[in-house]
């Protein structure tokens, strides 16, 4: 798309210039703040932007999406209760442990079978096993992964996240999952927290509560997996970043449960948080350009798809059987 400058005047003086695609992008950002845009629509809009005009602020995208996601997840805590959140996370702990170990083992095997570079295969396995891009961002410096290796792993995970927003709610209704089952399933089988929340929020409020608590409990496994990664790939110098925002989420749940006055503003905070997550999904998908898709390559994508199908299928069976 042509980078046509659009002048913005103030008091008769030229202040700055923005391009047409920047203006379009900003308009779409504001559109994501309206009630008409759902998580799947936000992803679709982002993908269209990525393919046809490109993300004009791509250099800011990672920091913006990380901060937005963390703030939004904390805000969702004001819509949850300590007792129900604890019950949901307790129910999912066994499935979480089994799925993480199984995914990491299968990911290692697939990496060797497809002859994928060890660090790329490990990052994709960790992203699938725990919490997508957040896990990759945490573990990448621990194993001293290069930028290209990180981008290939992130690209694989983000492509599957975008697909999950459309596929999982449809399959949930097809298999007649109740909200507890669906929340548990998508928390374990969908990679990123943003996509988990996006899919669960369309399924129902209880599905959202279960999915969020189980997913964040799962995210705590970043720490032991990162420690194991440093030993396995022989790097003991890098620091491990702890996801502190989970502590703020727990605090928000506690405040919502035990502070009576918060009930007057809690619904507004939850509503703002859901909008923030929609905005996050748009920004993430807007970064999935053709260049990113090409950089991923067939073999890493195949590894990611097989892992995803394995986790999704096994978790769906477990949810039907035990939940």
N, C-alpha and C positions, 0 to 999 in steps of 0.2 A: 504494500500500500504506500502511496506517495506520502512523503513527510512534508505536507503542506503546512507552513507556519501560519498560525492564527494569532494575530496581535491582540493583546489585551491592554486597553488604554485606561488611564486613570488621571483625571485632572489635566487632560490634554497631553500627557506625556506617555511614552511607550515604556511600560514597566518590564515586560518580559514576553517571550513567545512560547507557545506550545504547539505541538504538531497535531494533526487531525487524529492520528491514532491514539495519542495521549488523551485527547478530549473524549473520544469514544470510550476509552478504557475508564476514565473517571465517571462518565455517565453510567456505565454498567456497574461500577462500584456502588454508586448511590442507589441504583436499581435493586441491588442485592439487599439493601436496607429496608425494602418495602415488603409487605406481607405476601405479595404475589410470587415471590421467588422461593421455591423449595430447594432442598439440597440437590436432587438430581438435575433440576433446571440450572442451578448455579454451576454444577460441573459441566453440563452441556455448553453453557455460555462460555465458560473458561476454555474448553477445548476448541470451540469455534474461534475465539480470540487468538489462541495459540497457533492455529493453522493458517489463519487468513491475515491477521494484522500483527501478530507477535505481542509479547508482553513488553510494554515500553519502560517498565520500571523493574526489570528482572533482577537487577543487582541488589534491590532492596527486599526481594520476595522472601527469602529464607528467614530473615530476621522478623519480618512482618508476620508471616504465617505462624512462626513459632510462638511469638508473643501473643498474637490473637488467640491461638488455640489454647494456650495455658490460661489466659484470663477467662476465656469462655468456659472452659472446663471447671474452673473454680466457681464461676457464677452458677453453673448447673447444680452445684452442691446446695444452694439455697432452696432447691426444690425437692430435697431428699430428706429422709428420716434415718437416724442412726441405726435403729433396730432393723429396718428393712434392708438398709445398705449392707449391714453386717451379715445378715442372712444370705443375701445375694452373693457376696464375696466368698462366704464360707461354702456355699453350694458349688461355686466354680473352682475352688482351689485344687481339687483332685484332677479335674479335667485340664486345668491350667498346667500343672506340673507334668502330667503325662504328655500333653500336646507339645510343650516346649522341648522336652527331651527328645521325643519322637521326631519333631520337625528339624532340630539341629542335627540329629544323626542322619536322617534322610537327605538333608541338604548337603552334608559332607559327602555322602555317597554319590549323589547326583552330580556334584561338582567334579568328582573324579571321573565318573562315567562320561560326562560331556566335555571333559578336559577344559574346564573353566578355571581361570586364574584363582588361586586359593583364597585370596582376600575378597575378591568379588563374590565368590560362592558363599563364603562365610557371612558377609554382610547381608546378602539376600536371605540366607537361612535365618539369621538373627532378626531381620526385619519382619519376616513371616512369623517367626516363633513368638515375638514379644509385642512390639508396638510400632512396626513400620519405620517411617522416616526418623522418629525419635530414637529408636534403637540404633539405627545406622549412624546417626549423627553422634551418638554417645560412644559407640564401639569403634568407629572409623579412626579417631586419633589414638585409641588404645593400641590398635594393631598397625598404626602408621600407614594407613591406606592413602593412596594418591588421589588427586581430585577426580581423575577420569574413572577410577575404580568406584569412588563414592557416587558419582553421577550415574554410572551404569546401574548400580544397585538401587539408587533412589528412583531412577526412571522405571525400572521393572516394578517396584512396589507401587508407585503412583499410578501406573497404567492399570494395575489390578484393583487398586482402590477405587478408581473411577468406574470400572466395570461393576464392582460390588454394590455400589449405590443403586444400580438399576436391577441387578440380578437377585440380591438377597431378599428384599421385600417381596418380590414376585414369587420366589421359591417358598418363602415363609407362608404366604397365603395358599400356595398350591399344596403344601404339605400340612396345612391347617395347624401350624404351630401356635400355641398360646403365647402371650406376651413374655412370660418368664422363659420359655424355651427359646423364643426368637432372640431375646436379649442376651441369653447365655451363648447361643450359637454365634451371633454376629460379633460378640465381644472377643471370642476366641479365634474365629475364622477370618475376620476382616483385619487388615494390618493396622492402619492408622486410627488413632482415637477420633479424629475429625470425621472419617468415613463411618466408623462404628456409630457415633452419635447421630450422624446424618441419616443412616439407614434405620436406626432404632426409633428416632423421633417420628418417623413416618408410620411406624408400626403401632405406637401407642405409648402413653406416659409411663406405664410400668415397665415396658420393654426398654425404654430409655434409662430408667433408674437402674435396672439390672445390668444393662450393657455398660453403662458408665462405671459403676462400682467394680464390676468384674474386670473390665479393661484396665482400670487404674491399679487394681491389685496386681494384675498381670505385669503392668509396666515396672513394678518394683523389682522384677526379675532382671531388669537391665544390669543391676549392680553385680550379682553373682555371675551372670553370663559375661559381663565385661571383664571381671577378674579371671574367669576361666579362659577367655579369649587371649588375654595378655600372656598367660602361661602357655597356652597351646601354640600361639604364634610367636612365642619367645620375645615378648616386649614387656619390660617391667619398669619403664621410665615414665610413661604417660599417666596423667591423672584421670580419674573417672569422675564424670559429672553426675551428681545425684539429682534426680528429678524432684526438686523441692516443691514445685507447684502442687504435687499430690498432697503434701502436708497442708497446704492452704485449702485444698478441696475438702479434706477431712474436717478442718476447722469450720468451713462453711456449712457442712452437714450438721456439725455439732451445734453451731449457732442457730441454725434453722429449727433444730429439735428442741433446744433448751432455753432459747430466748424468745419469749412470747411476742414482744414488740416487733420482731423481724417479719412477722406474717404480713404486715402492711406493705412492705416493700419487696418481699421475696418474689412474688409473681413477676414484678417488673424486672428484677435482676435476672430471673430465669429467661424471660422473653428477650432481653438484650443479649444474653449469652447465646441463645439459639441463633439469633441474627448474626452474631459474631462468628459462629461456626459456619454459617452459610457463606459469609464473606471469606472465611478461610478456605473453604472448598473451591470457591471461584478462583482465588489467587493461586492455589496449588495447581489446579487444572490448567490455568492460563500459562503456566510454565512448561507444560508438556508440548513443546514445539516439535515440528518434524525432525529437527536436528537432534533433539533429545531422544526421540523414538528410534532414530537411526543408530545413535551411539549405543543403545542398549544391546543390540545384536540378538540373533536368534537363540543362541545357546543359553545365555543368562535368563532370557525371557521364558524359555522352555523350562528351565530349572524352577523359576518362580511360579509358573502355571502349575507344574506337577505338584510342587509343595502346597500350593493354595488348594488344589483339588483334593489332595490327601487330607489336609487339615479340615477342610470344609466337610468332606464326606464322613470322616471319622467322628468329627464333633457332632454332626447331624445325627448319626447313629447313636452316639452316647446320650445326646439330649432326648431322643425318642425313648431310649431304654431306661435312663436313670432319673431324668428331671420330671 
